[in-house]
Amino acid sequence: MDRVLLCLDSGTTAVKAAAFDGTGRMIARAERANGALRRAGARVEQDMDATRDDAFAVLRDCVAQLQAPVAGLVITGQGDGLWPVDAAGQPVGHALTWLDGRARGMAAELGPELDAVQAITGSRPTAASASLQLRWLERHEPERFARIAHALRLKEWLFLSLTGEVMGEPGAALPVWGNWRDSSFSEGVEQALGLGRGLALLPAFRPVGACRAGLRAEIGLPLGTPVLLGPGDVQSTLIGLGLGSRAGVARASIFGTSSIHACLHHDPAAMVDAPPGAMVQQFALGTGWLCFHPGFNGATVLQHLARLGADLPQPAKPCWSGLILHPFFEPGGERAPWTDPHATGALIGLNAATTPAEIAWAGREALAFVARHSHAMLGQSEGALSLGGGLAGDVHFARFLATATGHAVERSPGSHAGLRGLAAIGARFLLEEPASAIADRWIGPPEETVTPLDTAVVAYADRKYAVFAALIEAARPLWPALAALRASAESLARRTE
């Protein structure tokens, strides 16, 4: 108990903190809903002061449960978006979150410019990218843009709030501003986008493990306690799910607010295909690269469906049907594995006999089919698929995911994967744990492994996936026209208000 690690994960849905003792056992935990998020159509912002206050509150709640000294604090947060501060380190308005859709029009209009950025970074900017969000601010709120001294991510804003230091680790920034292959940043990105300031606004970068400073905020810990900036919440959660840290795990899928599908490659060229929205980050705990598809549309698809039909069963049991659902509900469209700012949802196959149970289950099938598509693009390999996020608690979904992908699915619904991944990173860099101890002591085994359903369901899933994918390809040429119709309808609605 003499080597306690405190971990903070500030997510889109919830802000969580946990403490782990020197054996990797969780000994304290605190959580509160994210009360700082502000949604208004395509505008999805976050109050930066409220975000800081929520983080400090859960840290204090967690520290109050402890009886042993804390060796260090490890932090992460939602990965994309723009968290601007001025020269004094104060927020310049609200943060633009990764769900904000206001730059969607730019993403649709700047075809050649985005091609040029993709050639540099390997990843195409989307409405979630800080580069496009900065360009949107420069065009639409120039006075606000002029006040920005540092363009941060959420975890960097929290690090600044905790330590007074402006600092970052490069993993999440390189796919936006540089080349992950040689860890170099390029002025070509801002030049291609016609952006007045870009690289000059980024914090000083240090590798994971070296990106640390002493605590200066009052959260119940001694001032000077080491604060370590971890990788983004995606990589932290993937590590906590066992990807790269537990034997036998070849891939992972996270179904939280977003959906993330990932593999660990020692040679990223092994990917069969990389959609423009794919991201690659150096693995924080060892060699290799995490290749992942970060989608905008995750388990929140089921919440959107529930709002459309109040009688939809939650949770849902399997209800086989001829319904096909395209799960593209977020205002930014979709980022990966289909990259299109105009991607839109659809429900095909409706008839008078359609039931709420069929619709609810079709939403879960759709999420599994997106996972199948992503993992096929990431590259086939033997081994299990580790499942995380809220849907890890749904055994029916886990079994269908195994059926749709052909991989055994490891589920650990009570593991708090993001926090556990942070603890593993803290153990490696703050406690100097050997890599051999990480899996057994800090990650642990899955709670359950499920396998594909019977051959009849496998055949059904294969046929339905083929139709699902074909209908997406048929609908894609019409997505811009649907977006134009939506804009026209919104204009008409404003006229009648």
Secondary structure per residue as TSV (DSSP state, phi and psi in degrees):
chain	resnum	aa	ss	phi	psi
A	1	M	-	360.0	6.6
A	2	D	-	-94.1	6.7
A	3	R	S	-134.8	65.7
A	4	V	E	-81.6	134.3
A	5	L	E	-110.0	132.9
A	6	L	E	-105.6	134.0
A	7	C	E	-127.8	142.3
A	8	L	E	-128.6	128.9
A	9	D	E	-129.0	106.2
A	10	S	E	-96.4	102.4
A	11	G	-	-102.6	-177.6
A	12	T	S	-74.3	-36.1
A	13	T	S	-92.8	-41.1
A	14	A	E	-143.4	157.7
A	15	V	E	-112.4	122.5
A	16	K	E	-128.1	146.1
A	17	A	E	-136.7	149.7
A	18	A	E	-151.4	155.3
A	19	A	E	-120.8	141.3
A	20	F	E	-126.2	138.9
A	21	D	-	-83.8	-178.3
A	22	G	T	-67.6	-9.1
A	23	T	T	-97.6	2.7
A	24	G	S	86.7	8.5
A	25	R	-	-86.0	131.2
A	26	M	E	-71.5	123.9
A	27	I	E	-115.7	-9.0
A	28	A	E	-159.1	151.6
A	29	R	E	-156.0	146.1
A	30	A	E	-145.5	149.6
A	31	E	E	-155.5	147.8
A	32	R	E	-147.6	153.6
A	33	A	E	-64.2	147.4
A	34	N	-	-70.1	103.8
A	35	G	-	-93.5	5.9
A	36	A	-	-98.3	-7.8
A	37	L	E	-75.2	138.0
A	38	R	E	-128.0	112.1
A	39	R	E	-107.9	132.1
A	40	A	E	-151.8	86.1
A	41	G	T	65.0	-126.9
A	42	A	T	-74.1	-15.2
A	43	R	E	-83.2	111.9
A	44	V	E	-128.3	96.0
A	45	E	E	-112.4	175.0
A	46	Q	E	-142.5	131.5
A	47	D	-	-69.7	115.5
A	48	M	H	-69.9	-37.2
A	49	D	H	-66.0	-42.9
A	50	A	H	-65.5	-35.1
A	51	T	H	-63.2	-45.3
A	52	R	H	-60.7	-44.6
A	53	D	H	-65.2	-39.9
A	54	D	H	-61.9	-43.0
A	55	A	H	-63.3	-46.0
A	56	F	H	-62.9	-36.2
A	57	A	H	-65.6	-44.8
A	58	V	H	-70.4	-31.9
A	59	L	H	-64.8	-43.7
A	60	R	H	-63.3	-40.8
A	61	D	H	-61.9	-38.5
A	62	C	H	-72.4	-44.5
A	63	V	H	-60.8	-35.9
A	64	A	T	-62.4	-20.2
A	65	Q	T	-88.4	-5.0
A	66	L	-	-95.8	149.9
A	67	Q	-	-121.1	-3.2
A	68	A	S	-117.1	155.1
A	69	P	-	-67.4	152.2
A	70	V	E	-98.4	126.3
A	71	A	E	-78.3	-25.4
A	72	G	E	178.5	162.6
A	73	L	E	-117.1	130.8
A	74	V	E	-117.3	133.7
A	75	I	E	-129.9	151.8
A	76	T	E	-151.0	176.6
A	77	G	E	-168.2	175.3
A	78	Q	-	-51.4	140.4
A	79	G	-	-82.3	-47.8
A	80	D	S	-93.4	-174.5
A	81	G	S	100.8	178.6
A	82	L	B	-129.8	118.5
A	83	W	E	-118.3	86.2
A	84	P	E	-84.6	139.8
A	85	V	E	-130.3	158.2
A	86	D	-	-91.5	-172.4
A	87	A	T	-64.7	-22.8
A	88	A	T	-89.3	1.7
A	89	G	S	81.3	17.2
A	90	Q	-	-99.8	149.2
A	91	P	B	-59.2	140.7
A	92	V	-	-103.1	78.9
A	93	G	S	78.9	-168.6
A	94	H	S	-77.9	155.2
A	95	A	E	-73.8	145.8
A	96	L	E	-90.1	115.2
A	97	T	-	-79.7	173.9
A	98	W	T	-68.1	-13.7
A	99	L	T	-93.2	-6.7
A	100	D	-	-64.4	132.7
A	101	G	-	-108.0	10.0
A	102	R	T	-68.9	-25.1
A	103	A	T	-87.5	6.2
A	104	R	H	-59.2	-40.9
A	105	G	H	-62.6	-40.0
A	106	M	H	-62.3	-42.3
A	107	A	H	-61.8	-29.1
A	108	A	H	-82.7	-28.4
A	109	E	H	-90.5	-27.5
A	110	L	-	-94.2	52.9
A	111	G	H	-55.1	-60.5
A	112	P	H	-62.3	-37.9
A	113	E	H	-63.9	-42.3
A	114	L	H	-71.5	-30.7
A	115	D	H	-59.7	-42.2
A	116	A	H	-65.8	-40.3
A	117	V	H	-65.2	-42.9
A	118	Q	H	-62.0	-35.0
A	119	A	H	-64.9	-29.2
A	120	I	H	-82.5	-48.2
A	121	T	H	-96.7	-21.9
A	122	G	S	82.9	-1.6
A	123	S	S	-135.7	133.5
A	124	R	-	-85.8	131.3
A	125	P	-	-60.7	143.6
A	126	T	-	-126.1	-178.0
A	127	A	T	-62.4	-15.7
A	128	A	T	-87.5	-10.5
A	129	S	-	-78.2	135.3
A	130	A	H	-59.6	-31.8
A	131	S	H	-63.4	-46.9
A	132	L	H	-71.5	-34.1
A	133	Q	H	-67.2	-37.3
A	134	L	H	-63.1	-41.9
A	135	R	H	-62.9	-39.0
A	136	W	H	-62.6	-45.2
A	137	L	H	-63.3	-40.9
A	138	E	H	-61.1	-36.7
A	139	R	H	-81.8	-37.3
A	140	H	H	-105.8	-25.0
A	141	E	-	-135.8	64.6
A	142	P	H	-60.7	-34.5
A	143	E	H	-66.5	-39.9
A	144	R	H	-66.6	-42.9
A	145	F	H	-58.6	-39.4
A	146	A	H	-66.0	-24.2
A	147	R	H	-82.8	-11.5
A	148	I	-	-74.7	126.0
A	149	A	S	-102.5	-31.2
A	150	H	E	-141.0	130.4
A	151	A	E	-99.4	101.5
A	152	L	E	-103.4	170.5
A	153	R	-	-101.3	170.7
A	154	L	H	-57.5	-47.5
A	155	K	H	-63.5	-32.0
A	156	E	H	-71.7	-34.7
A	157	W	H	-64.2	-42.1
A	158	L	H	-67.9	-38.0
A	159	F	H	-61.6	-43.7
A	160	L	H	-61.0	-44.1
A	161	S	H	-65.0	-33.1
A	162	L	H	-83.9	-33.8
A	163	T	H	-117.9	-17.9
A	164	G	S	79.4	5.7
A	165	E	-	-107.9	136.3
A	166	V	-	-93.0	110.9
A	167	M	E	-156.5	154.5
A	168	G	E	-150.9	163.4
A	169	E	-	-105.4	146.9
A	170	P	S	-81.4	-7.8
A	171	G	T	-54.2	-49.7
A	172	A	T	-80.7	-20.4
A	173	A	T	-81.9	-31.7
A	174	L	H	-60.7	-41.2
A	175	P	H	-63.2	-16.2
A	176	V	H	-97.2	-39.2
A	177	W	H	-119.3	-0.7
A	178	G	E	-160.5	-151.5
A	179	N	E	-122.7	112.3
A	180	W	T	-65.8	-21.6
A	181	R	T	-65.4	-39.4
A	182	D	T	-121.3	10.9
A	183	S	T	59.3	32.5
A	184	S	E	-104.8	147.5
A	185	F	E	-101.8	150.3
A	186	S	-	-130.4	130.5
A	187	E	T	-68.9	-13.1
A	188	G	H	-61.5	-25.8
A	189	V	H	-66.4	-53.2
A	190	E	H	-68.2	-31.4
A	191	Q	H	-65.9	-43.3
A	192	A	H	-63.5	-35.6
A	193	L	H	-86.2	-5.9
A	194	G	T	65.3	36.6
A	195	L	-	-94.4	128.2
A	196	G	S	-63.9	-41.3
A	197	R	S	-139.4	135.6
A	198	G	S	-143.0	-78.6
A	199	L	G	-58.8	-34.1
A	200	A	G	-64.5	-17.9
A	201	L	G	-92.2	-8.1
A	202	L	S	-77.5	150.5
A	203	P	-	-72.7	166.7
A	204	A	E	-67.7	133.9
A	205	F	E	-104.0	141.4
A	206	R	-	-134.8	153.4
A	207	P	-	-64.4	155.7
A	208	V	T	-55.7	134.2
A	209	G	T	103.9	-37.7
A	210	A	T	-99.0	-11.3
A	211	C	-	-86.0	87.6
A	212	R	E	-150.2	158.8
A	213	A	E	-159.4	170.8
A	214	G	E	-84.5	145.6
A	215	L	-	-67.6	135.5
A	216	R	-	-124.2	-8.4
A	217	A	S	-91.1	153.7
A	218	E	-	-88.7	97.7
A	219	I	S	-128.4	16.4
A	220	G	S	95.4	1.9
A	221	L	S	-110.1	156.0
A	222	P	-	-60.6	138.1
A	223	L	T	-61.5	141.4
A	224	G	T	94.8	-9.3
A	225	T	-	-54.0	133.6
A	226	P	E	-61.0	132.1
A	227	V	E	-114.9	120.9
A	228	L	E	-108.6	127.1
A	229	L	E	-85.3	114.2
A	230	G	-	-81.6	178.1
A	231	P	S	-67.1	178.0
A	232	G	-	-61.5	167.2
A	233	D	H	-61.7	-29.2
A	234	V	H	-64.1	-54.8
A	235	Q	H	-63.7	-38.9
A	236	S	H	-59.1	-43.2
A	237	T	H	-69.6	-40.5
A	238	L	H	-60.6	-40.9
A	239	I	H	-63.7	-43.2
A	240	G	H	-64.6	-24.8
A	241	L	T	-83.3	-5.4
A	242	G	T	103.4	-3.2
A	243	L	T	-72.0	114.7
A	244	G	T	81.7	-4.6
A	245	S	T	-126.5	-13.2
A	246	R	S	-127.8	133.1
A	247	A	T	-61.5	140.7
A	248	G	T	89.9	-7.0
A	249	V	E	-94.8	114.0
A	250	A	E	-98.8	-20.2
A	251	R	E	-157.6	167.1
A	252	A	E	-150.0	152.6
A	253	S	E	-133.8	135.6
A	254	I	E	-116.7	127.6
A	255	F	E	-119.5	85.4
A	256	G	S	-112.0	-137.3
A	257	T	S	-57.0	-42.2
A	258	S	S	-105.1	178.8
A	259	S	E	-121.1	134.2
A	260	I	E	-128.8	131.5
A	261	H	E	-126.9	131.2
A	262	A	E	-145.8	154.3
A	263	C	E	-135.2	155.7
A	264	L	E	-103.7	122.0
A	265	H	E	-121.1	137.9
A	266	H	S	-83.9	-18.6
A	267	D	S	-133.9	99.8
A	268	P	G	-59.3	-19.1
A	269	A	G	-64.8	-12.9
A	270	A	G	-71.1	-13.7
A	271	M	S	-62.5	134.6
A	272	V	S	-63.3	-42.4
A	273	D	-	-156.3	148.0
A	274	A	-	-121.9	111.1
A	275	P	-	-65.0	157.9
A	276	P	T	-57.0	-26.5
A	277	G	T	-88.6	2.0
A	278	A	-	-67.5	155.2
A	279	M	E	-131.1	150.2
A	280	V	E	-131.0	129.3
A	281	Q	E	-131.8	144.6
A	282	Q	E	-64.6	137.6
A	283	F	-	-71.1	127.1
A	284	A	T	-73.0	-24.3
A	285	L	T	-101.0	3.4
A	286	G	S	175.3	-152.2
A	287	T	S	-85.7	161.9
A	288	G	S	101.2	178.7
A	289	W	E	-130.8	138.5
A	290	L	E	-86.2	119.7
A	291	C	E	-105.6	123.4
A	292	F	E	-144.8	154.0
A	293	H	E	-106.9	106.2
A	294	P	E	-92.2	105.7
A	295	G	E	-88.3	153.2
A	296	F	S	-75.2	-28.0
A	297	N	-	-108.3	105.8
A	298	G	S	-115.8	-137.9
A	299	A	T	-64.2	-16.8
A	300	T	H	-63.0	-18.2
A	301	V	H	-54.0	-39.6
A	302	L	H	-69.2	-33.1
A	303	Q	H	-68.9	-40.4
A	304	H	H	-62.6	-42.1
A	305	L	H	-61.7	-41.3
A	306	A	H	-62.5	-36.1
A	307	R	H	-68.3	-31.3
A	308	L	H	-75.5	-27.8
A	309	G	-	-140.7	102.1
A	310	A	T	-63.7	-20.0
A	311	D	T	-91.6	6.0
A	312	L	-	-66.6	131.6
A	313	P	-	-69.5	137.6
A	314	Q	S	-137.7	116.7
A	315	P	S	-74.8	168.8
A	316	A	-	-109.4	140.2
A	317	K	-	-93.3	163.2
A	318	P	-	-54.1	132.8
A	319	C	-	-144.4	88.5
A	320	W	-	-65.1	140.4
A	321	S	-	-158.7	177.5
A	322	G	S	-93.6	10.1
A	323	L	-	-75.7	139.6
A	324	I	E	-121.3	124.6
A	325	L	E	-115.2	133.1
A	326	H	E	-100.3	116.9
A	327	P	-	-91.2	51.7
A	328	F	-	-109.8	84.2
A	329	F	-	-102.6	-22.5
A	330	E	S	-74.8	149.1
A	331	P	T	-66.4	-18.8
A	332	G	T	-83.4	5.3
A	333	G	-	79.6	-128.1
A	334	E	B	-140.3	151.2
A	335	R	-	-108.4	-41.4
A	336	A	S	-164.3	146.6
A	337	P	S	-79.7	-11.3
A	338	W	S	-100.7	125.1
A	339	T	-	-109.4	103.2
A	340	D	B	-159.9	121.8
A	341	P	T	-67.2	-15.1
A	342	H	T	-101.6	3.7
A	343	A	-	-53.5	136.2
A	344	T	-	-137.9	152.9
A	345	G	-	-73.6	160.4
A	346	A	E	-155.6	151.6
A	347	L	E	-131.8	112.5
A	348	I	E	-119.1	139.7
A	349	G	S	104.2	9.9
A	350	L	-	-65.8	144.4
A	351	N	-	-151.2	-179.6
A	352	A	T	-64.2	-19.2
A	353	A	T	-92.8	-2.3
A	354	T	-	-61.0	136.9
A	355	T	-	-113.3	157.3
A	356	P	H	-57.0	-35.3
A	357	A	H	-64.5	-36.5
A	358	E	H	-65.9	-41.1
A	359	I	H	-66.0	-44.1
A	360	A	H	-61.2	-42.3
A	361	W	H	-73.7	-33.4
A	362	A	H	-60.8	-33.4
A	363	G	H	-63.5	-39.6
A	364	R	H	-70.9	-38.6
A	365	E	H	-59.6	-41.7
A	366	A	H	-60.8	-43.4
A	367	L	H	-63.9	-38.6
A	368	A	H	-66.5	-36.8
A	369	F	H	-69.5	-37.0
A	370	V	H	-62.2	-41.5
A	371	A	H	-61.0	-43.0
A	372	R	H	-59.8	-44.4
A	373	H	H	-62.9	-44.7
A	374	S	H	-62.8	-48.9
A	375	H	H	-66.7	-30.7
A	376	A	H	-65.3	-38.0
A	377	M	H	-72.6	-33.8
A	378	L	H	-70.4	-21.6
A	379	G	-	116.6	131.8
A	380	Q	-	-77.0	141.1
A	381	S	-	-157.0	158.3
A	382	E	S	-74.2	158.6
A	383	G	S	118.9	172.0
A	384	A	E	-85.0	161.0
A	385	L	E	-106.8	122.6
A	386	S	E	-93.0	131.3
A	387	L	E	-107.8	129.7
A	388	G	E	-132.6	178.5
A	389	G	E	88.4	-178.4
A	390	G	G	-58.7	-33.6
A	391	L	G	-75.2	-6.7
A	392	A	G	-63.6	-22.6
A	393	G	G	-81.2	-3.7
A	394	D	-	-102.7	100.0
A	395	V	H	-66.3	-32.2
A	396	H	H	-63.8	-42.6
A	397	F	H	-65.2	-42.5
A	398	A	H	-59.0	-40.5
A	399	R	H	-67.7	-38.1
A	400	F	H	-71.9	-34.7
A	401	L	H	-61.3	-42.6
A	402	A	H	-61.5	-40.3
A	403	T	H	-65.8	-44.0
A	404	A	H	-70.9	-34.7
A	405	T	H	-96.3	-20.0
A	406	G	S	79.8	13.3
A	407	H	S	-116.1	141.8
A	408	A	-	-58.8	141.4
A	409	V	E	-113.7	122.5
A	410	E	E	-92.8	124.2
A	411	R	E	-120.0	135.8
A	412	S	-	-136.2	70.2
A	413	P	T	-62.9	-23.2
A	414	G	T	-102.7	15.6
A	415	S	S	-85.1	-16.6
A	416	H	-	52.5	62.4
A	417	A	H	-58.8	-41.2
A	418	G	H	-62.2	-45.3
A	419	L	H	-67.2	-39.4
A	420	R	H	-66.9	-38.6
A	421	G	H	-62.6	-40.6
A	422	L	H	-61.7	-41.1
A	423	A	H	-62.0	-39.6
A	424	A	H	-62.6	-40.2
A	425	I	H	-66.2	-42.5
A	426	G	H	-63.8	-38.8
A	427	A	H	-62.1	-38.7
A	428	R	H	-70.2	-42.8
A	429	F	H	-102.6	-24.6
A	430	L	T	-99.6	-37.3
A	431	L	S	-99.3	-5.8
A	432	E	-	56.6	40.4
A	433	E	-	-67.7	140.2
A	434	P	-	-68.5	151.0
A	435	A	H	-57.1	-31.3
A	436	S	H	-65.6	-21.0
A	437	A	H	-91.6	-13.2
A	438	I	I	-62.5	-49.5
A	439	A	I	-62.4	-49.8
A	440	D	I	-73.0	-42.1
A	441	R	I	-88.6	-36.7
A	442	W	I	-109.2	-24.2
A	443	I	I	-102.1	-54.9
A	444	G	-	80.8	173.1
A	445	P	-	-78.9	162.6
A	446	P	-	-70.2	158.9
A	447	E	S	-75.3	-31.0
A	448	E	E	-159.6	146.2
A	449	T	E	-118.7	125.9
A	450	V	E	-113.7	150.2
A	451	T	-	-116.8	166.9
A	452	P	-	-58.1	152.0
A	453	L	-	-71.5	-175.0
A	454	D	-	-68.2	169.7
A	455	T	H	-62.3	-30.3
A	456	A	H	-65.7	-40.6
A	457	V	H	-71.5	-36.5
A	458	V	H	-58.6	-44.8
A	459	A	H	-63.2	-42.8
A	460	Y	H	-59.5	-46.9
A	461	A	H	-63.1	-40.9
A	462	D	H	-62.7	-45.4
A	463	R	H	-64.8	-43.4
A	464	K	H	-69.4	-37.9
A	465	Y	H	-61.2	-41.2
A	466	A	H	-60.5	-41.3
A	467	V	H	-69.9	-42.2
A	468	F	H	-54.4	-51.2
A	469	A	H	-67.2	-39.7
A	470	A	H	-64.7	-38.9
A	471	L	H	-68.1	-33.9
A	472	I	H	-63.1	-45.8
A	473	E	H	-63.9	-33.8
A	474	A	H	-71.1	-34.7
A	475	A	H	-82.4	-26.6
A	476	R	G	-53.7	-42.4
A	477	P	G	-63.3	-19.7
A	478	L	G	-95.0	-7.8
A	479	W	H	-59.8	-42.6
A	480	P	H	-61.7	-38.4
A	481	A	H	-65.7	-38.1
A	482	L	H	-65.9	-37.6
A	483	A	H	-64.3	-40.2
A	484	A	H	-65.6	-39.9
A	485	L	H	-61.3	-41.7
A	486	R	H	-63.2	-43.6
A	487	A	H	-62.3	-40.4
A	488	S	H	-64.5	-41.7
A	489	A	H	-64.5	-40.1
A	490	E	H	-65.4	-36.3
A	491	S	H	-64.9	-43.2
A	492	L	H	-62.4	-39.7
A	493	A	H	-63.6	-39.1
A	494	R	H	-65.5	-33.2
A	495	R	H	-65.9	-29.5
A	496	T	H	-94.7	-2.2
A	497	E	-	-71.3	360.0
